[in-house]
Amino acid sequence: MRCHNGVTSTSFLLESISITSAPESAYDHVGSTAVEGLAAKPIIDIDLIVENPEDEASYLLALEALGYELTIREPSWYQHRMLKLHHPMVNLHVFGKDCPEYYRHLHTP
């Protein structure tokens, strides 16, 4: 664990620029690395919100081209998908619009 720092923020900003290649999407920096002053694991968590997570063709190839690897597909839990990137270390969580879990991430201190 480490405290939030400028490197984490910079890594998030650079990565967020990359994932904007997914059409019709929104994203947020979530988890412990998003909270200044909080001890955090060295993995950036990003929620990517797409129109329909089941329509993987609309976003997955673009993300794989950036180096992301699909590691989790959970259709029974808000159609959640998770992709990993190894440098920088990123967990990219894909949810649909109006997903309660996404809103929970945004409102959890």
N, C-alpha and C positions, 0 to 999 in steps of 0.2 A: 504494500500500500504506500502511496505517496500523496502529498498534497497537490491539489490542483495547481497548475502553473501555466505560464505562457506557451510552453511547447505544446501542451494538450490543446489549448485554444487554437493555436496556429494550425496544428494537425487537423482539428475539426474543420476549420475554415477552408483549408486546402482540399480536404476530402469532400466537403459539401459542394464545392465548385465542381468537382468531378461527377458527383451523383446527379447533378441537375440534368445530365444527359438522359435520364429517365423521363419520358414525356408525361405531362399532366400529373406531376408529383409535387409533394411538399416534404420537408424534412425538418427534424429538430434534433439538437444535441441533448441527449437524456442520460440518466444514470449519474454515478458518482463523479465522473470527470467533468460533468457540466456544472458542478456546484463549487464555486470558489471557496477555498479554505478547507474543504472536506478531503480527508484521506481517500484515495481512489486507486483502484487497480490500473495498470497501465494499458487499458483497453478502452477505446472510445466507443460508446454506444450511440447509435444514430437510429431514430425511427424514420423510415421512409413511408410516406402515405401515398398510395396509388388509388386509382379509381376502383380497380378490382384485382385483389391479390391472386385470384385464380387464373387471371389472364397473364400468365408468366411471359408469354411472347411479347407483351407490351413493355417489359422492363428487364427481364432476366438476361438476354443476350448483351444488352448495353452494359449491364453491371459486370457480367463475366468478362467482357472486353477490357474492363478496368482492373481486372485481377480478382474480383470477388468470386467466392465459391459458395454455392448453395449447400448448406449443411443441415438445415431443418425445414421440414414442410409439415405444418400442423393444421390441416383443414378443419379439425374439430375445435380449435381454439382461435376464433376470430380470423380464420384463414391466414394465420401467422406463417411467415417465411423468415428464415434467418440466413444471412450470407456472412461469410468471414473474409476479411482481408488481413494479410499477414504483415504488411509494412506500409503505413503504420498499422498497428493492430486495431482492427475495427470489427465490431459486431453490428451488422446492419439489419434491423428488424423491419420487416415489411408488413404493414397493416392497411386495411381499407379505410375509406373516409368514414367518419362518425363511429370509429371503433372505440368502445369503452376503455380498452387497455391503453390505447394511445392517449386518451384524455387523462387517465390515471397517471401515466408517466409525466405528463405536463404539470399536474397539480400535486405531485408528491414532493414534499420538501426534502 
